[in-house]
């Protein structure tokens, strides 16, 4: 009898211990959805910079992705997609734009896609240099956002696109053809080409452009053939966005920089143009600028002006 009683006593202890373990596991499991709800999604890509690849059709497309460490666990983050210019690359525009620093400061993901070809380029439309249309870059930029949502914690309603020179032209094309993907668009010294079926966004797209008056690669007044006058280009976007207010002068962010804005637009999709007096074919605010003779300015940061603009908008 004593032996049976001892066995029963031990079984009781084992049962209570198992019950306690089960309760602890249950409480831990219940806590998991709370954490997921707080962050919005699981952060899959580690903080810092990584090189990523995405297969689109018959092409493998790669890009640099920067997730700010201080904000990596803050929940779904906005994204700024930055396109390099003709002959440049993802690393070059990362360094010139200094968007990684702003990503750390303001809490967004910065990414830098790589163009195809030798030298690298974007098909930003039809021009003297691009006689046949190729949709591969449009397909890439469309596939990019859902792919980002799989590999990082992103707010897909707050993805913005910008670029330099031909990359700015490609950002312009994305605004025309991918308005359901990108919440707002920007350009720096943008080279705008003719889009085969015209610029017909599905919704008004907020747009910001920054351009120098002494740009000898993409002239401010256009070239009389395929490059448009920048003021006329901005006015066309204002018309496209059904803006009702004639351009108003913005507070000058620098002595050599002036700005105008078209407001009263459909869906509040403003159009902003900053003009750099004496500015050349450069990215204003480049931390390692070209010599002064190239018309660079450090008075303002084109990246900071764009983020200030982008952060006000999201997809409907």
N, C-alpha and C positions, 0 to 999 in steps of 0.2 A: 504493500500500500504506500509506503514511504517513497519507493522508487517511482510509482505512477504519479504521485502528487508532485514530485520534483520535476518530472517531465512536463506535467500540465503547467506548472509555474513558469518553466523556461519557455514553453510555447506562448504563454500569455505575454511574457516580456518581448519575445520576438514579434508577436503580432502588434503590440503597441509601438515598437520601434519602427516596423514597416509602415504603420499608419502615420506616424510622425514624418517619416521620409516622404510618403505620398502627399501629405499636406504641404510640405515645403516645396516639392516639385510643382504642385498645383498652383501655389502662390506665385512661384517664379514664372510659370507659363502664363498666368493671368497678367503679369506685369509686362510681358513682351509686347502685346498690342498697344499698351499705353506708350511705350518708348517709340514704337513705329509711328503712332499718331503724332507724337511730339515732333519727330524729325521729318515726317512726311514720306520718307522712303529710306532705304538702306544706302549708305554711301559705299559704292562699289570700287571706284577708282581711288587709290590713295592720294593724299594731299601732296602738293608739289606738281612738278611737270613730268608728263609721260608722253611718249609717242604712241599713237594709236593708228589702226588701219581699219578700213571698211571696204568691203567688196561691193561695187555698184556696177551691175552689168558685167562687162568683160574687163573692167579696170579695178585695180586695187588702189584705193585712195587713202592717203595718210594725212595726219594732222597732229599738231602739238596741242595738248590739253593741259591747262593749268588750273588746279583746284587750290584755292587759298587755305592754308593750314588752319588759320584762326577761325575760319567759317565752315570747315569741312563737315561738321556735325550740326550745322545750324538749320537743317531742313532743306527743302528744294530751293536752289539758288538760280538767279537769272544767269544768262549766258550772253557774252559778246563774241561774235564770230568776226575775225579780222582777216581780210584777204590781202595778200601781198601784191605788189605791182609786177608788170612785165619784166622778166629776167630775174626777179628777186625770188625769195623763198620764205618758208614759214618762220625760220629763225630770224631772218632779216627784219621782217615786219614786227615780230615780237620785240626785238631790240629797239627799233625805231619808234614804235608806238608807246612803249612802256606801259602797256595795259596790265601786265602782271602786278605792277606796283599798285595800280588803282584797284585791281581785283582784291588785293590784300586789304586795302583801305576801306573799300565799300562793300565787300562781300558778294562777289559774283565770280563765275567761271569764265576764263578767257580761253579761246581756242583759235588756232591758226592753221587753216587748211593749206595743203600744198597743191599748187597748180600742176598740170600735166605738160609734157613736152620738154624739148631742149631748144632754146631756153624755156623755163617754166612760164606758163601763160594761162589766161582765162578767156573763154569765149564769151565776151561781154556784149556781143552783137556783131552786125555786119559792118565792115569798114574796108579801107584800103588794105589793111593787113589781114582781114578775115573775110574772104569772099563767100565762104560757104558756112551755113549755120550748123552747129554741132550742139546737141542738147545735153552732152555728158555732164557738163558742169552744173547745169540746172538740176539734172537728176541727182547728182551728188549732194547739192545743197538741200534738196528736198529730203533725201534719205538720212541726212546728217542728224536732224533733230530727234526723230524717234530712236536712232541709234544712241545718241547721247543719253536719252532717257533710260536706256538699258544699262549703260556702263557708269553713269554718274547720277547724282541726286540733283536734278534740274527742274526748274519751273518752266514747262514748255509753253506757257502763255507769255513768258518774258524772255524770249530769245531775240537778239538784235544782231544786225549785220552791218558791217562797214568795210571799207577798203581804201587802198591808196592807188591812184592812177587807174590802170586797167582793172585793178581790184576794186576800186571805187565804182568803175563802170559795171563790174559784175554784181556789186551790191545793189546798184540801181536796177539791174535786170532782175535780181531776186525780188526787189520791191514790186516790180511790174508783174512777175510771173509766179511768185511764191508768197503772196500777201496773206495767205492762210497759215503760213509757217512762221514768218518773222514779224514781230510786233512793230518794229520801226527800223529805219535804215539810215545810213550816213555815208558820206564820201569825203575824202581828202584829196585835192588835186585830181578829181575824178575825170576819167576819159570815157565819155558816153558815146556809145555806138548805136546804130540803128537796129532796133529789134524787129525781127522778121515779121511778126504779126502785130507790131505796135505795142505800146505800153498800156496794158488793160488790166490793172489790178482788180481783184474781186471786191476790194474794200478800200477806203481812203487809208493811205500809209503815211504816218509821220515821217518827215524827211529833214535831215540836217546836212548841209554842205559847207565845206571850208576850202577856200581857194585863194591863191596869191595872184596879185595883179601882174607880176613880172614872171609868171610861169612860162618858160620858153619851150616846154614840151607839150603841155596842154594849155594853150593860150586862154586867158580869161575871156577875151572877146570872141573866142572860137577861131577856126581857121578858114571859114568860108566854104568848107566842103562837108566833112562828116563830123567835126567837133563843134558843138553848139556854143553860143554865147552863154556864159554861166548865169547871168541875170535872167535871160530869156528862159533858160532851162528851169530855174527856180520858179519863175512865173507860171510855166506850164504845169509844174507839179501843184502849184497853188490852185490852178484852174481844175486840175484833175481831182483835187481833194475838195473842190467846191468851197474854197475859202471866200468869205464875203468881205473881209477887211483888207483894204489896200495895205501894202507892206508898211510896217511900223518900225521905227528905229529902236534897236535894243541898246541897253547900257554897254558901252565899249569895254571889253575885257582887257584891252591894252591900248597903248598910244597909237600903234600902227594897225589895230584891228577894229573893224566896225561890223555891225550886224543888223540885219533886217529880219522881220518875221511876218508871215502871212497867217492871220488868225481868223476866228469865226468860221472854221472849216467843218465839214461834215465829220462827225465822230471825234471832234476836237483834234483832228490830225493836222497839226501845224506844220508849216514849212519854214525852215530857218536857213539863212545864208550868212556866213561870216566871211568877210573879205579881208585879206592880209595885204595891206598896202606895201608894195615892194617885195612881197613874198614870191619865192620861186617854186620849183617843182620839188618840194620837201614836205616833211611832216612837222608842223609846228609843235615845239616842245620836245623834239627828239633829244634824249639825254646825251647823245654823242653827235651833235649836229655837224653838217658839212661846213666848210669855211663860209664866212659871211658873204662872199661874192656870189654864192649860190642862192641868196635871198631867203635864208632861214631866219625864223624868229623864235626866241625863247620867252617872249612876253606872255604867251598863252600856251596851253597844252590842248592840242586838237582832241586828244583822248579824253581829257577832263571835260571839255565842252560837250563832247558827244555823250559821255556817260550821264552828265547832268540832264541832257535832253532825253536820252533813252529811258532813264529811270522813271519818267513820268507816265510811261505807256505800257499797255499790255494788250494781248489779243482780246477781242470782244468776247 
